[in-house]
Amino acid sequence: MSVRFLIGLPAAVLAVAPVFALAGTAPAQALPSHPGIAVNYSCTAQTWAGDPLPTVSVTATQGVRQAQGQAKTMWSGTAKFSTITCTPV
């Protein structure tokens, strides 16, 4: 293996790292304005067969991802996680 390649590799990783850091950030609208303050969400989903599940209401302090996780447990594993959508009420 070339020594130049090994020297250039850390520089390439450092140059690309900010792109991945920005790609993983959530929009400000998806998070509550003040972490720790409870926000009510209305969540819908589908079963693995594609049938709609009844709407559930959850309260989350850490944003939409937490609300989706709480709703998933309320449906007792019948909901396909990728179909869960929660909107602030």
MOPAC internal coordinates of N, CA, C and O (Angstrom, degrees):
PM7 1SCF
backbone

  N    0.0000 0     0.00 0     0.00 0    0    0    0
  C    1.4453 1     0.00 0     0.00 0    1    0    0
  C    1.5241 1   108.39 1     0.00 0    2    1    0
  O    1.2310 1   121.02 1   -37.43 1    3    2    1
  N    1.2759 1   115.66 1   142.57 1    3    2    1
  C    1.4580 1   121.19 1  -177.08 1    5    3    2
  C    1.5236 1   111.48 1   -74.45 1    6    5    3
  O    1.2310 1   120.61 1   -38.47 1    7    6    5
  N    1.3108 1   116.45 1   141.53 1    7    6    5
  C    1.4611 1   121.36 1   178.91 1    9    7    6
  C    1.5315 1   109.79 1   -69.39 1   10    9    7
  O    1.2310 1   120.05 1   144.87 1   11   10    9
  N    1.3386 1   117.51 1   -35.13 1   11   10    9
  C    1.4664 1   120.48 1   178.74 1   13   11   10
  C    1.5250 1   111.13 1   -62.20 1   14   13   11
  O    1.2310 1   120.77 1   142.39 1   15   14   13
  N    1.3135 1   116.13 1   -37.61 1   15   14   13
  C    1.4621 1   119.98 1   178.20 1   17   15   14
  C    1.5257 1   110.81 1   -63.05 1   18   17   15
  O    1.2310 1   120.17 1   135.59 1   19   18   17
  N    1.3115 1   117.29 1   -44.41 1   19   18   17
  C    1.4583 1   120.90 1  -179.11 1   21   19   18
  C    1.5288 1   111.82 1   -66.11 1   22   21   19
  O    1.2310 1   119.96 1   147.64 1   23   22   21
  N    1.3207 1   117.68 1   -32.36 1   23   22   21
  C    1.4614 1   120.79 1   178.20 1   25   23   22
  C    1.5268 1   110.45 1   -74.83 1   26   25   23
  O    1.2310 1   120.08 1   142.44 1   27   26   25
  N    1.3122 1   117.45 1   -37.56 1   27   26   25
  C    1.4667 1   121.54 1  -178.28 1   29   27   26
  C    1.5110 1   113.62 1   -76.55 1   30   29   27
  O    1.2310 1   119.76 1   158.43 1   31   30   29
  N    1.3129 1   118.06 1   -21.57 1   31   30   29
  C    1.4578 1   121.31 1  -177.81 1   33   31   30
  C    1.5295 1   113.15 1   -61.30 1   34   33   31
  O    1.2310 1   118.26 1   130.49 1   35   34   33
  N    1.3335 1   120.93 1   -49.51 1   35   34   33
  C    1.4697 1   119.25 1   178.44 1   37   35   34
  C    1.5304 1   112.45 1   -61.40 1   38   37   35
  O    1.2310 1   120.18 1   144.22 1   39   38   37
  N    1.3265 1   117.26 1   -35.78 1   39   38   37
  C    1.4640 1   119.91 1   178.85 1   41   39   38
  C    1.5220 1   110.48 1   -65.43 1   42   41   39
  O    1.2310 1   119.89 1   140.62 1   43   42   41
  N    1.3261 1   117.81 1   -39.38 1   43   42   41
  C    1.4616 1   121.39 1   178.88 1   45   43   42
  C    1.5254 1   110.88 1   -66.84 1   46   45   43
  O    1.2310 1   120.36 1   139.78 1   47   46   45
  N    1.3113 1   116.92 1   -40.22 1   47   46   45
  C    1.4668 1   120.38 1   178.96 1   49   47   46
  C    1.5240 1   110.54 1   -64.31 1   50   49   47
  O    1.2310 1   120.07 1   137.40 1   51   50   49
  N    1.3269 1   117.47 1   -42.60 1   51   50   49
  C    1.4601 1   120.82 1   179.20 1   53   51   50
  C    1.5193 1   111.71 1   -66.96 1   54   53   51
  O    1.2310 1   119.74 1   148.31 1   55   54   53
  N    1.3192 1   118.09 1   -31.69 1   55   54   53
  C    1.4589 1   121.06 1  -179.90 1   57   55   54
  C    1.5203 1   111.56 1   -72.37 1   58   57   55
  O    1.2310 1   119.78 1   148.06 1   59   58   57
  N    1.3292 1   118.03 1   -31.94 1   59   58   57
  C    1.4612 1   122.18 1  -176.54 1   61   59   58
  C    1.5308 1   111.94 1   -91.48 1   62   61   59
  O    1.2310 1   119.18 1   159.47 1   63   62   61
  N    1.3083 1   119.17 1   -20.53 1   63   62   61
  C    1.4661 1   122.79 1  -175.81 1   65   63   62
  C    1.5273 1   113.48 1   -56.45 1   66   65   63
  O    1.2310 1   118.32 1   137.45 1   67   66   65
  N    1.3438 1   120.81 1   -42.55 1   67   66   65
  C    1.4702 1   118.49 1   179.52 1   69   67   66
  C    1.5242 1   113.67 1   -62.29 1   70   69   67
  O    1.2310 1   119.82 1   150.61 1   71   70   69
  N    1.3255 1   117.95 1   -29.39 1   71   70   69
  C    1.4567 1   120.88 1   179.06 1   73   71   70
  C    1.5196 1   109.84 1   -64.65 1   74   73   71
  O    1.2310 1   120.25 1   135.72 1   75   74   73
  N    1.3343 1   117.13 1   -44.28 1   75   74   73
  C    1.4559 1   120.31 1   179.65 1   77   75   74
  C    1.5260 1   111.53 1   -71.02 1   78   77   75
  O    1.2310 1   119.54 1   148.82 1   79   78   77
  N    1.3013 1   118.47 1   -31.18 1   79   78   77
  C    1.4600 1   121.38 1   178.00 1   81   79   78
  C    1.5191 1   110.58 1   -66.69 1   82   81   79
  O    1.2310 1   119.91 1   140.14 1   83   82   81
  N    1.3158 1   117.78 1   -39.86 1   83   82   81
  C    1.4666 1   120.91 1   179.00 1   85   83   82
  C    1.5182 1   111.90 1   -74.58 1   86   85   83
  O    1.2310 1   120.07 1   148.67 1   87   86   85
  N    1.3225 1   117.47 1   -31.33 1   87   86   85
  C    1.4567 1   120.87 1  -178.84 1   89   87   86
  C    1.5205 1   111.58 1   -68.03 1   90   89   87
  O    1.2310 1   119.37 1   152.77 1   91   90   89
  N    1.3313 1   118.81 1   -27.23 1   91   90   89
  C    1.4479 1   121.78 1  -177.53 1   93   91   90
  C    1.5096 1   114.75 1   -89.29 1   94   93   91
  O    1.2310 1   119.32 1   177.70 1   95   94   93
  N    1.3194 1   118.91 1    -2.30 1   95   94   93
  C    1.4546 1   120.01 1  -177.97 1   97   95   94
  C    1.5179 1   110.45 1   -80.60 1   98   97   95
  O    1.2310 1   120.62 1   -37.15 1   99   98   97
  N    1.3092 1   116.42 1   142.85 1   99   98   97
  C    1.4549 1   122.22 1   179.27 1  101   99   98
  C    1.5229 1   109.89 1   -89.01 1  102  101   99
  O    1.2310 1   120.36 1   -28.04 1  103  102  101
  N    1.3307 1   116.93 1   151.96 1  103  102  101
  C    1.4615 1   118.36 1   176.70 1  105  103  102
  C    1.5240 1   110.90 1   -66.13 1  106  105  103
  O    1.2310 1   120.37 1   -27.02 1  107  106  105
  N    1.3090 1   116.89 1   152.98 1  107  106  105
  C    1.4582 1   121.36 1  -176.20 1  109  107  106
  C    1.5312 1   111.64 1   -63.80 1  110  109  107
  O    1.2310 1   119.54 1   154.10 1  111  110  109
  N    1.3069 1   118.48 1   -25.90 1  111  110  109
  C    1.4560 1   121.13 1  -178.78 1  113  111  110
  C    1.5226 1   112.05 1   -71.08 1  114  113  111
  O    1.2310 1   119.97 1   154.98 1  115  114  113
  N    1.3212 1   117.66 1   -25.02 1  115  114  113
  C    1.4529 1   120.42 1  -177.10 1  117  115  114
  C    1.5233 1   112.45 1   -77.54 1  118  117  115
  O    1.2310 1   119.88 1   162.53 1  119  118  117
  N    1.3234 1   117.84 1   -17.47 1  119  118  117
  C    1.4545 1   121.35 1  -178.34 1  121  119  118
  C    1.5229 1   110.51 1  -105.24 1  122  121  119
  O    1.2310 1   119.80 1   -30.42 1  123  122  121
  N    1.3207 1   117.98 1   149.58 1  123  122  121
  C    1.4531 1   118.55 1   175.54 1  125  123  122
  C    1.5216 1   110.40 1   -64.35 1  126  125  123
  O    1.2310 1   120.59 1   -25.71 1  127  126  125
  N    1.3263 1   116.48 1   154.29 1  127  126  125
  C    1.4564 1   120.19 1  -175.73 1  129  127  126
  C    1.5259 1   111.81 1   -64.46 1  130  129  127
  O    1.2310 1   119.96 1   148.58 1  131  130  129
  N    1.3272 1   117.68 1   -31.42 1  131  130  129
  C    1.4603 1   121.71 1   178.60 1  133  131  130
  C    1.5218 1   108.29 1  -132.81 1  134  133  131
  O    1.2310 1   119.64 1   -68.80 1  135  134  133
  N    1.3275 1   118.29 1   111.20 1  135  134  133
  C    1.4627 1   119.05 1   178.18 1  137  135  134
  C    1.5235 1   110.62 1   -56.27 1  138  137  135
  O    1.2310 1   120.85 1   -41.94 1  139  138  137
  N    1.2925 1   115.99 1   138.06 1  139  138  137
  C    1.4525 1   120.96 1  -179.05 1  141  139  138
  C    1.5157 1   112.60 1   101.86 1  142  141  139
  O    1.2310 1   120.12 1   164.58 1  143  142  141
  N    1.3359 1   117.38 1   -15.42 1  143  142  141
  C    1.4651 1   120.90 1   177.08 1  145  143  142
  C    1.5188 1   108.02 1   -93.08 1  146  145  143
  O    1.2310 1   120.34 1   -50.92 1  147  146  145
  N    1.3135 1   116.96 1   129.08 1  147  146  145
  C    1.4527 1   122.11 1  -176.30 1  149  147  146
  C    1.5209 1   111.12 1   -70.83 1  150  149  147
  O    1.2310 1   121.20 1   -44.45 1  151  150  149
  N    1.3271 1   115.31 1   135.55 1  151  150  149
  C    1.4582 1   123.01 1   177.09 1  153  151  150
  C    1.5172 1   107.25 1  -124.63 1  154  153  151
  O    1.2310 1   120.00 1   -45.10 1  155  154  153
  N    1.3263 1   117.61 1   134.90 1  155  154  153
  C    1.4643 1   122.05 1   177.99 1  157  155  154
  C    1.5158 1   109.73 1   -86.07 1  158  157  155
  O    1.2310 1   120.57 1   -43.84 1  159  158  157
  N    1.3390 1   116.51 1   136.16 1  159  158  157
  C    1.4567 1   123.05 1   179.58 1  161  159  158
  C    1.5187 1   109.34 1  -125.41 1  162  161  159
  O    1.2310 1   120.96 1   -33.49 1  163  162  161
  N    1.3154 1   115.77 1   146.51 1  163  162  161
  C    1.4530 1   123.00 1   171.98 1  165  163  162
  C    1.5203 1   106.71 1  -108.70 1  166  165  163
  O    1.2310 1   120.16 1   -55.93 1  167  166  165
  N    1.3331 1   117.30 1   124.07 1  167  166  165
  C    1.4643 1   120.89 1  -172.75 1  169  167  166
  C    1.5277 1   111.31 1  -120.85 1  170  169  167
  O    1.2310 1   121.46 1   -40.40 1  171  170  169
  N    1.3281 1   114.81 1   139.60 1  171  170  169
  C    1.4557 1   122.29 1   175.85 1  173  171  170
  C    1.5199 1   108.37 1  -126.73 1  174  173  171
  O    1.2310 1   120.70 1   -21.03 1  175  174  173
  N    1.3394 1   116.26 1   158.97 1  175  174  173
  C    1.4663 1   120.78 1   179.19 1  177  175  174
  C    1.5140 1   109.50 1  -163.77 1  178  177  175
  O    1.2310 1   121.86 1    -3.48 1  179  178  177
  N    1.3340 1   114.05 1   176.52 1  179  178  177
  C    1.4592 1   122.08 1   176.33 1  181  179  178
  C    1.5223 1   109.07 1  -123.23 1  182  181  179
  O    1.2310 1   121.28 1   -24.77 1  183  182  181
  N    1.3346 1   115.16 1   155.23 1  183  182  181
  C    1.4587 1   119.72 1   174.31 1  185  183  182
  C    1.5225 1   108.68 1   -76.48 1  186  185  183
  O    1.2310 1   120.68 1    -5.25 1  187  186  185
  N    1.3212 1   116.30 1   174.75 1  187  186  185
  C    1.4596 1   120.70 1   177.48 1  189  187  186
  C    1.5258 1   110.79 1   -64.03 1  190  189  187
  O    1.2310 1   120.17 1   156.46 1  191  190  189
  N    1.3280 1   117.29 1   -23.54 1  191  190  189
  C    1.4637 1   121.27 1   178.41 1  193  191  190
  C    1.5295 1   112.04 1   -85.14 1  194  193  191
  O    1.2310 1   120.13 1   171.24 1  195  194  193
  N    1.3402 1   117.35 1    -8.76 1  195  194  193
  C    1.4587 1   120.99 1   178.70 1  197  195  194
  C    1.5204 1   114.35 1    98.76 1  198  197  195
  O    1.2310 1   119.94 1  -176.77 1  199  198  197
  N    1.3220 1   117.71 1     3.23 1  199  198  197
  C    1.4621 1   120.92 1   178.70 1  201  199  198
  C    1.5201 1   109.91 1   -80.60 1  202  201  199
  O    1.2310 1   119.81 1   -37.45 1  203  202  201
  N    1.3480 1   117.96 1   142.55 1  203  202  201
  C    1.4729 1   119.36 1   179.21 1  205  203  202
  C    1.5281 1   111.47 1   -72.10 1  206  205  203
  O    1.2310 1   121.12 1   -36.17 1  207  206  205
  N    1.3161 1   115.47 1   143.83 1  207  206  205
  C    1.4629 1   122.03 1   176.17 1  209  207  206
  C    1.5210 1   109.01 1   -99.52 1  210  209  207
  O    1.2310 1   119.77 1   -22.93 1  211  210  209
  N    1.3330 1   118.04 1   157.07 1  211  210  209
  C    1.4623 1   119.79 1   177.78 1  213  211  210
  C    1.5294 1   111.30 1   -63.87 1  214  213  211
  O    1.2310 1   120.68 1   -32.76 1  215  214  213
  N    1.3150 1   116.30 1   147.24 1  215  214  213
  C    1.4632 1   122.24 1   179.22 1  217  215  214
  C    1.5238 1   109.66 1   -68.37 1  218  217  215
  O    1.2310 1   121.22 1   -42.44 1  219  218  217
  N    1.3378 1   115.28 1   137.56 1  219  218  217
  C    1.4591 1   120.46 1   176.33 1  221  219  218
  C    1.5236 1   109.07 1  -121.46 1  222  221  219
  O    1.2310 1   120.69 1   -27.11 1  223  222  221
  N    1.3249 1   116.29 1   152.89 1  223  222  221
  C    1.4586 1   122.23 1   176.19 1  225  223  222
  C    1.5201 1   108.63 1  -111.57 1  226  225  223
  O    1.2310 1   121.07 1   -48.06 1  227  226  225
  N    1.3312 1   115.56 1   131.94 1  227  226  225
  C    1.4572 1   121.05 1   179.23 1  229  227  226
  C    1.5244 1   109.22 1  -132.04 1  230  229  227
  O    1.2310 1   120.96 1   -19.73 1  231  230  229
  N    1.3155 1   115.77 1   160.27 1  231  230  229
  C    1.4608 1   122.20 1   175.65 1  233  231  230
  C    1.5174 1   107.59 1  -117.91 1  234  233  231
  O    1.2310 1   120.68 1   -52.54 1  235  234  233
  N    1.3412 1   116.31 1   127.46 1  235  234  233
  C    1.4573 1   120.99 1  -178.62 1  237  235  234
  C    1.5187 1   109.88 1  -133.59 1  238  237  235
  O    1.2310 1   120.81 1   -33.84 1  239  238  237
  N    1.3306 1   116.06 1   146.16 1  239  238  237
  C    1.4635 1   120.78 1   178.87 1  241  239  238
  C    1.5253 1   112.14 1  -104.85 1  242  241  239
  O    1.2310 1   119.95 1   167.44 1  243  242  241
  N    1.3375 1   117.71 1   -12.56 1  243  242  241
  C    1.4590 1   120.86 1  -174.93 1  245  243  242
  C    1.5235 1   113.82 1  -113.42 1  246  245  243
  O    1.2310 1   119.13 1  -166.12 1  247  246  245
  N    1.3094 1   119.26 1    13.88 1  247  246  245
  C    1.4544 1   120.75 1   173.61 1  249  247  246
  C    1.5213 1   114.72 1   107.85 1  250  249  247
  O    1.2310 1   121.93 1    10.48 1  251  250  249
  N    1.3196 1   113.90 1  -169.52 1  251  250  249
  C    1.4583 1   122.09 1  -173.46 1  253  251  250
  C    1.5246 1   111.85 1   -65.03 1  254  253  251
  O    1.2310 1   119.70 1   139.71 1  255  254  253
  N    1.3295 1   118.19 1   -40.29 1  255  254  253
  C    1.4674 1   120.31 1  -178.61 1  257  255  254
  C    1.5317 1   111.23 1   -60.84 1  258  257  255
  O    1.2310 1   120.40 1   140.31 1  259  258  257
  N    1.3197 1   116.84 1   -39.69 1  259  258  257
  C    1.4582 1   119.66 1   177.95 1  261  259  258
  C    1.5287 1   109.75 1   -67.25 1  262  261  259
  O    1.2310 1   120.22 1   139.48 1  263  262  261
  N    1.3144 1   117.19 1   -40.52 1  263  262  261
  C    1.4649 1   120.88 1   178.51 1  265  263  262
  C    1.5273 1   110.62 1   -62.27 1  266  265  263
  O    1.2310 1   120.06 1   139.10 1  267  266  265
  N    1.3293 1   117.50 1   -40.90 1  267  266  265
  C    1.4618 1   120.74 1   178.11 1  269  267  266
  C    1.5234 1   110.86 1   -62.69 1  270  269  267
  O    1.2310 1   120.14 1   139.03 1  271  270  269
  N    1.3031 1   117.34 1   -40.97 1  271  270  269
  C    1.4600 1   120.76 1   179.08 1  273  271  270
  C    1.5159 1   112.22 1   -65.25 1  274  273  271
  O    1.2310 1   120.40 1   139.87 1  275  274  273
  N    1.3266 1   116.83 1   -40.13 1  275  274  273
  C    1.4638 1   120.27 1   178.21 1  277  275  274
  C    1.5230 1   110.99 1   -67.31 1  278  277  275
  O    1.2310 1   120.70 1   139.00 1  279  278  277
  N    1.3249 1   116.27 1   -41.00 1  279  278  277
  C    1.4652 1   119.80 1   179.13 1  281  279  278
  C    1.5246 1   110.49 1   -64.40 1  282  281  279
  O    1.2310 1   120.44 1   141.39 1  283  282  281
  N    1.3240 1   116.77 1   -38.61 1  283  282  281
  C    1.4642 1   121.06 1   179.49 1  285  283  282
  C    1.5213 1   111.15 1   -58.37 1  286  285  283
  O    1.2310 1   120.67 1   137.95 1  287  286  285
  N    1.3388 1   116.33 1   -42.05 1  287  286  285
  C    1.4636 1   118.93 1   179.46 1  289  287  286
  C    1.5213 1   111.35 1   -70.29 1  290  289  287
  O    1.2310 1   119.84 1   150.32 1  291  290  289
  N    1.3152 1   117.90 1   -29.68 1  291  290  289
  C    1.4658 1   120.10 1   178.82 1  293  291  290
  C    1.5334 1   111.75 1   -69.19 1  294  293  291
  O    1.2310 1   120.56 1   151.12 1  295  294  293
  N    1.3282 1   116.53 1   -28.88 1  295  294  293
  C    1.4610 1   120.26 1   177.56 1  297  295  294
  C    1.5220 1   111.71 1   -87.10 1  298  297  295
  O    1.2310 1   119.80 1  -176.10 1  299  298  297
  N    1.3139 1   117.99 1     3.90 1  299  298  297
  C    1.4717 1   124.48 1   174.88 1  301  299  298
  C    1.5200 1   113.79 1    55.13 1  302  301  299
  O    1.2310 1   119.94 1  -137.70 1  303  302  301
  N    1.3198 1   117.71 1    42.30 1  303  302  301
  C    1.4598 1   121.50 1   175.03 1  305  303  302
  C    1.5137 1   115.42 1    78.80 1  306  305  303
  O    1.2310 1   119.42 1  -174.55 1  307  306  305
  N    1.3285 1   118.71 1     5.45 1  307  306  305
  C    1.4607 1   120.03 1   179.42 1  309  307  306
  C    1.5254 1   111.94 1   -86.32 1  310  309  307
  O    1.2310 1   119.78 1   165.96 1  311  310  309
  N    1.3316 1   118.03 1   -14.04 1  311  310  309
  C    1.4578 1   121.53 1  -178.07 1  313  311  310
  C    1.5222 1   111.06 1   -89.48 1  314  313  311
  O    1.2310 1   121.26 1   -40.43 1  315  314  313
  N    1.3201 1   115.20 1   139.57 1  315  314  313
  C    1.4663 1   121.26 1   172.69 1  317  315  314
  C    1.5199 1   106.20 1   -81.01 1  318  317  315
  O    1.2310 1   120.36 1   -60.36 1  319  318  317
  N    1.3505 1   116.92 1   119.64 1  319  318  317
  C    1.4636 1   121.13 1  -170.28 1  321  319  318
  C    1.5288 1   112.40 1   -58.58 1  322  321  319
  O    1.2310 1   119.56 1   144.77 1  323  322  321
  N    1.3175 1   118.44 1   -35.23 1  323  322  321
  C    1.4654 1   120.33 1  -177.35 1  325  323  322
  C    1.5234 1   112.14 1   -68.87 1  326  325  323
  O    1.2310 1   119.39 1   165.97 1  327  326  325
  N    1.3381 1   118.77 1   -14.03 1  327  326  325
  C    1.4633 1   120.48 1   179.67 1  329  327  326
  C    1.5252 1   112.70 1   -98.30 1  330  329  327
  O    1.2310 1   119.59 1   177.16 1  331  330  329
  N    1.3266 1   118.39 1    -2.84 1  331  330  329
  C    1.4568 1   120.76 1  -178.69 1  333  331  330
  C    1.5270 1   109.77 1   -75.21 1  334  333  331
  O    1.2310 1   120.94 1   -56.44 1  335  334  333
  N    1.3224 1   115.81 1   123.56 1  335  334  333
  C    1.4601 1   121.07 1   175.59 1  337  335  334
  C    1.5291 1   107.92 1  -125.00 1  338  337  335
  O    1.2310 1   121.14 1   -51.31 1  339  338  337
  N    1.3139 1   115.43 1   128.69 1  339  338  337
  C    1.4642 1   121.49 1   179.63 1  341  339  338
  C    1.5189 1   108.85 1  -120.74 1  342  341  339
  O    1.2310 1   120.80 1   -46.63 1  343  342  341
  N    1.3133 1   116.08 1   133.37 1  343  342  341
  C    1.4595 1   121.70 1   178.40 1  345  343  342
  C    1.5127 1   109.23 1  -125.00 1  346  345  343
  O    1.2310 1   119.97 1   -39.18 1  347  346  345
  N    1.3402 1   117.67 1   140.82 1  347  346  345
  C    1.4617 1   120.12 1   178.03 1  349  347  346
  C    1.5281 1   110.31 1   -63.23 1  350  349  347
  O    1.2310 1   121.33 1   -37.68 1  351  350  349
  N    1.3039 1   115.06 1   142.32 1  351  350  349
  C    1.4749 1   120.25 1  -179.55 1  353  351  350
  C    1.5141 1   108.36 1  -100.84 1  354  353  351
  O    1.2310 1   120.10 1   180.00 1  355  354  353

